[in-house]
């Protein structure tokens, strides 16, 4: 009886393994034969000119529009990151500012090649954009805004070159949730999960796995978590699908999934900032935990403001968000040119 049970158990295990292998092979075949990987990609924002630059971070694409004091907008990092995420802000300020929105490395029209996507690459991209702005608009300090994880890269750039910034807006930034007070690790350290990137990006299944993550159903699922609601921006869903179905679209997101883009010392970086910082954040969805923001909320250069929205308040409550941002910037000293910088 025991021998028979063992044989049946072994048979079930082999069948399950075989079914899993067939499913994996089916997914690889479906990805190869039926999933498009080079869809036409329109501009992420309206009313701007798309340009390119070559710098420390390689080939960067960016949008520029308007005239006046310079403003830099930086989208978040995720499986489907794009400048569409700052669309509402870009299109609003194009009427009164010289506004720039960058496609970060591995996203949009920027270089998506299979290379090392690390924290320093994204910090370099911010510095490259500062150089672009200086050449295009002069050395007037910049008002810069970043979303989510990109707030960490912007903060590092501002710590290195504070004279280039008039203010920072860190929208729903990473590094303030429960347990984040421990993020005072060695300078430049990351929260990389060793071996994770090699596993998920293995050539045989790397692209098929990403195709599953970037299906419309999957994108909708993650956007609903971002919004904390089923009332998402449908335009973002459509653009996310297009931008994830480009050659090389999987490379940067797999670095994100591996944790190598997240800083272990980010709380030290935030706390050392000297430029004025506005930190608007949502309270709903998977990114509404700011229970450990007290460490900066009491600093004279920090303004922390909660919105009853998901992680992207400028999409859900654009008028309220833009009015609050304007009030913050009106409270700042007038921008001044940096002599000899």
ABEGO torsion letter per residue (X at the ends): XAAAAAAAAAAAAAAAAAAAAAAAAAAAAAAAAABBABBBBBBABBGBBBBBBBBAAEBBBBBBBEBEBBBBBBBBBBAABBAAAAAAAAAAAAAABBBBBBBBBGBEABBABBBBBBAAAAAAAAAAAAAAAAAAAEABBBBBBBBEAAAAAAAAAAAABAAABABBBBBGBBGABBGAAABABBBGBBABBBGAAAAAABAAAAAAAAAAAABAAAAAAAAAAAAGBABBBAAAAAAAAAAABBBGAAAAAAAAAAGAABBAAAAAAAAABABBBBBBBBABEAAABAAAAAAAAABAABBBBBBBBBABAAAABAAAAAAAAAAAAAABBBBBBBBGX
